Amino acid sequence: MTLAIIQVFVIQVILPAAFILSLWKTKYLNRLDWIIQLLFTVVFITWAFLSGRWDWVGIYLKFVWVLLLIPAIYLSWKNTKSLPFRTKLNRSQKFSRGFNIVLLLIFGLYTTSVVSGYSTEDEAIDLAFPLKDGSYYIAHGGSATQINYHNAYEPQQYALDIVKLNPFGTRANGIYPKKLDNYEIYGDVLYSACSGSVVETRNNSPDLIPPESNPNQPEGNYVAIACDGTGAILYIAHLLEGSITVEAGEQLTVGDPIGKIGNSGNTSEPHLHIHAEKDGIGIPIRFDGEFLVRNDVVKKERVKP
């Protein structure tokens, strides 16, 4: 997990700042090299904007980088607009240009891959969003592995991992706290996303302190629901020990409370895992008509009785 935290800060904090500053401050010999670096910087920021886990550092930071990029583009253009389009380069300058072109192509492909994960041609089932009290962030979702690691595993290829945001746009009070109550989503009431019958449940798997996990019971405490009229089984996992209020064979209506969010099973921190299967193959989920992907935010306000 330490490596993952370092990766988040490098990709979403250090590199955007470095590339924006470099675009602004570099002394270019010609406009062509400026254009190449400009394109790379824009593509990298776009890739990080779309694919990054911004709930770790605050979802508002990605907009800060976009706002800083705009004046950097303008100021660097002012400094290069009078330069010749091309100049003769020595060997190291040619290598530098070639390296920048390679980076541009790589992150261009990465960005294309991310965008391809924003939709799917597979038939989806439509569900009601199962959480009702706050701003919920899609940590993993979509049809590409860059924005949804589940996509590599066919039964869960369209699974979603959902966390909750605090007013600062982060998922927790701290970077990776050990106290479960410091995670915004921990203990949130979970509601049935479809009408149907409960197929199976587990309610006695202990909640774990991050980064502990239980690979022997990967789903932890969970509820499986056969959603009416879909032929699909909906799996909802990592629930709070002892919180599940339904049993196998019970009939549910959309919006019925069924448990609370916990941190049981093979999980790194409190979150909601949800996916649907038909004949053992994962199928897309649409919540209220929307195919949700990483970085989407769903705002729900609980209706008080």
C-alpha positions in Angstrom: 0.0 0.0 0.0 2.9 2.3 0.6 3.9 2.0 -3.0 0.3 2.8 -4.1 0.3 6.0 -1.9 3.6 7.1 -3.4 2.3 6.5 -6.9 -0.8 8.6 -6.2 1.3 11.5 -5.0 3.8 11.3 -7.8 1.3 11.0 -10.6 -1.3 13.5 -9.3 0.8 16.0 -7.4 4.5 16.0 -8.3 4.4 15.3 -12.0 1.6 17.7 -13.0 3.4 20.5 -11.1 6.7 19.6 -12.7 5.4 19.4 -16.3 3.4 22.7 -16.0 6.4 24.5 -14.6 8.7 23.0 -17.3 6.3 24.1 -20.0 6.4 27.6 -18.7 10.1 28.0 -17.8 12.0 26.0 -20.5 14.1 28.0 -22.9 13.1 26.6 -26.3 15.2 26.8 -29.4 12.3 26.6 -31.8 8.5 26.5 -31.8 8.4 22.8 -32.9 9.9 21.7 -29.6 7.5 23.9 -27.7 4.6 22.4 -29.6 5.8 18.9 -28.7 6.2 19.7 -25.0 2.8 21.5 -25.0 1.0 18.6 -26.5 2.7 16.2 -24.1 1.8 18.3 -21.1 -1.8 18.7 -22.2 -2.1 14.9 -22.8 -0.5 14.0 -19.5 -2.8 16.4 -17.5 -5.8 15.0 -19.4 -4.8 11.4 -18.6 -4.2 12.2 -14.9 -7.5 14.1 -14.8 -9.5 11.2 -16.2 -7.7 8.2 -14.7 -6.4 9.4 -11.3 -7.8 8.4 -7.9 -8.5 12.0 -6.8 -10.4 10.9 -3.7 -6.9 10.4 -2.1 -5.7 14.0 -2.5 -9.0 15.8 -3.0 -11.1 15.8 -6.1 -10.7 19.6 -6.5 -7.0 19.4 -7.1 -7.4 18.1 -10.6 -9.2 21.4 -11.5 -6.3 23.4 -10.0 -3.9 21.8 -12.4 -6.2 22.7 -15.4 -6.4 26.3 -14.2 -2.6 26.5 -13.8 -2.0 24.9 -17.2 -3.9 27.7 -19.0 -1.6 30.6 -18.0 1.5 28.3 -18.4 0.4 27.8 -22.0 -0.1 31.5 -22.6 3.2 32.6 -21.0 5.2 30.0 -22.8 3.6 30.9 -26.1 4.5 34.6 -25.5 8.1 33.5 -25.0 8.3 31.3 -28.1 6.0 33.0 -30.7 9.0 34.9 -32.3 11.2 31.8 -32.5 11.8 29.9 -35.8 9.6 26.9 -36.4 12.6 24.6 -36.7 16.4 24.8 -36.0 19.3 22.5 -36.5 19.8 20.2 -33.4 22.8 18.4 -32.0 22.6 14.8 -30.9 21.4 15.4 -27.3 18.8 17.8 -28.5 17.5 15.2 -31.1 17.4 12.6 -28.3 15.4 14.9 -26.1 12.9 15.7 -28.9 12.5 12.0 -29.7 12.0 11.1 -26.0 9.3 13.7 -25.7 7.6 12.4 -28.8 7.6 8.8 -27.3 6.1 10.1 -24.1 3.4 11.9 -26.1 2.5 8.8 -28.0 2.5 6.6 -24.8 0.2 8.9 -22.8 -1.9 9.5 -25.9 -2.6 5.8 -26.0 -3.2 5.7 -22.3 -5.7 8.5 -22.6 -7.5 6.8 -25.5 -7.7 3.6 -23.5 -9.3 5.5 -20.6 -11.9 7.2 -22.8 -12.8 3.9 -24.3 -13.8 2.7 -20.9 -16.5 5.4 -20.6 -19.0 3.3 -22.5 -19.9 -0.3 -23.4 -21.9 -2.0 -26.1 -22.9 -4.8 -23.7 -26.5 -4.8 -22.5 -26.8 -3.3 -19.0 -29.3 -3.6 -16.2 -30.7 -0.5 -14.6 -30.6 -0.2 -10.8 -31.3 2.4 -8.2 -28.2 3.8 -6.5 -27.9 1.9 -3.1 -26.6 4.8 -0.9 -28.6 7.8 0.1 -26.7 10.2 2.4 -23.9 12.2 0.9 -21.5 12.5 -2.1 -20.3 9.2 -3.4 -17.2 8.8 -5.5 -16.6 6.0 -8.1 -13.2 4.7 -7.2 -13.3 1.9 -9.8 -15.8 1.7 -12.6 -15.9 1.6 -16.4 -15.0 -0.9 -19.1 -11.2 -0.4 -19.2 -8.6 -1.7 -16.7 -7.0 1.7 -16.3 -10.1 3.0 -14.5 -11.5 -0.3 -13.3 -9.1 -3.1 -12.3 -12.1 -5.5 -12.1 -12.3 -5.4 -15.9 -9.6 -8.0 -16.1 -11.8 -10.6 -14.3 -14.8 -11.6 -16.4 -17.3 -12.3 -13.6 -16.6 -8.8 -12.1 -15.6 -7.0 -15.3 -18.2 -4.2 -14.7 -18.0 -4.1 -10.9 -17.9 -0.8 -9.1 -16.0 0.2 -5.9 -17.6 3.2 -4.2 -16.4 5.5 -1.4 -17.9 8.6 0.2 -16.4 12.1 0.1 -16.0 14.6 2.9 -16.3 18.3 2.4 -12.6 18.5 1.3 -13.3 16.0 -1.5 -11.3 13.1 0.1 -12.5 9.7 1.1 -11.0 9.7 4.6 -9.7 11.9 7.4 -6.0 11.2 6.7 -4.1 9.5 3.9 -4.6 5.9 5.0 -5.9 5.9 8.5 -6.2 2.7 10.6 -9.3 3.9 12.4 -12.3 2.7 10.4 -14.5 5.6 11.6 -12.1 8.0 9.7 -13.4 6.7 6.4 -16.5 8.6 5.4 -18.4 5.7 4.0 -17.9 3.4 7.0 -21.3 2.6 8.7 -23.4 4.1 5.9 -26.8 2.4 5.5 -27.1 0.3 2.3 -30.3 0.0 0.4 -31.5 -2.6 -2.1 -30.7 -1.5 -5.6 -33.4 -3.7 -7.2 -36.6 -5.6 -6.4 -36.0 -9.3 -6.1 -35.3 -12.2 -3.8 -32.2 -12.7 -1.5 -30.2 -15.6 -2.8 -27.5 -15.8 -0.1 -25.8 -13.7 2.6 -22.9 -13.8 5.0 -23.0 -11.7 8.2 -20.3 -12.9 10.5 -17.0 -11.9 8.8 -15.0 -9.5 11.1 -14.3 -6.0 10.0 -10.6 -5.5 9.5 -8.1 -2.7 10.3 -6.4 -1.4 7.1 -4.3 -2.8 5.5 -5.4 -6.2 6.9 -7.5 -8.3 4.5 -9.1 -11.8 4.3 -8.5 -13.4 0.9 -10.1 -16.6 2.2 -13.5 -14.8 2.2 -12.9 -12.2 -0.5 -16.5 -10.8 -0.4 -16.6 -10.6 3.4 -20.1 -10.0 4.6 -22.3 -9.8 1.5 -25.8 -10.0 0.1 -26.7 -11.6 -3.3 -30.0 -10.6 -4.8 -31.8 -12.1 -7.9 -33.1 -8.9 -9.5 -36.6 -9.3 -10.9 -36.9 -9.4 -14.7 -33.2 -9.3 -15.4 -31.9 -12.9 -15.0 -29.0 -11.3 -13.1 -27.6 -11.9 -9.6 -26.4 -8.7 -7.9 -23.5 -9.0 -5.4 -23.0 -6.4 -2.7 -19.8 -7.0 -0.6 -17.6 -5.8 2.3 -20.5 -5.1 4.6 -20.3 -4.4 8.3 -20.3 -7.5 10.6 -23.7 -8.1 12.0 -25.4 -5.3 10.1 -27.2 -7.4 7.4 -31.0 -7.3 8.1 -32.2 -9.7 5.3 -32.0 -13.5 4.9 -32.0 -15.9 2.0 -35.4 -16.3 0.4 -36.6 -12.9 1.6 -38.4 -10.6 -1.0 -37.0 -7.1 -1.4 -38.3 -3.9 -2.9 -36.1 -1.2 -4.3 -34.9 1.0 -1.4 -35.3 -1.5 1.4 -32.5 -1.2 3.9 -30.3 -4.3 3.9 -27.2 -3.6 5.9 -24.3 -1.1 6.5 -20.9 -0.5 4.8 -18.0 -2.1 6.6 -14.5 -3.4 5.9 -14.8 -7.2 5.8 -13.2 -9.7 3.3 -10.4 -9.1 0.8 -10.5 -5.3 1.0 -7.9 -2.6 1.5 -10.3 -0.1 3.2 -14.0 0.6 3.8 -15.9 0.8 0.5 -18.9 -0.6 -1.3 -18.3 -3.3 -3.9 -21.2 -4.0 -6.2 -21.4 -6.1 -9.4 -23.9 -8.1 -11.4 -23.5 -11.5 -13.0 -25.6 -13.4 -15.6 -24.6 -17.0 -16.0 -21.3 -16.3 -14.3 -20.3 -13.4 -16.6 -20.2 -9.8 -15.4 -22.7 -7.4 -17.0 -22.8 -3.6 -17.0 -24.8 -1.7 -14.4 -26.5 1.6 -14.9 -27.6 3.6 -11.9 -30.7 5.6 -12.7 -29.7 5.4 -16.4 -26.0 6.3 -16.0 -23.0 4.1 -16.7 -20.7 5.3 -13.9 -17.0 5.4 -14.3 -14.0 6.4 -12.2 -14.2 10.0 -10.9 -17.9 10.2 -11.3 -19.6 11.7 -8.2 -23.2 10.8 -7.2 -24.8 13.2 -4.8 -27.7 11.8 -2.7 -29.7 13.4 0.1 -31.5 11.3 2.5 -35.3 12.0 2.7 -36.2 12.4 6.3 -39.5 10.8 7.4 
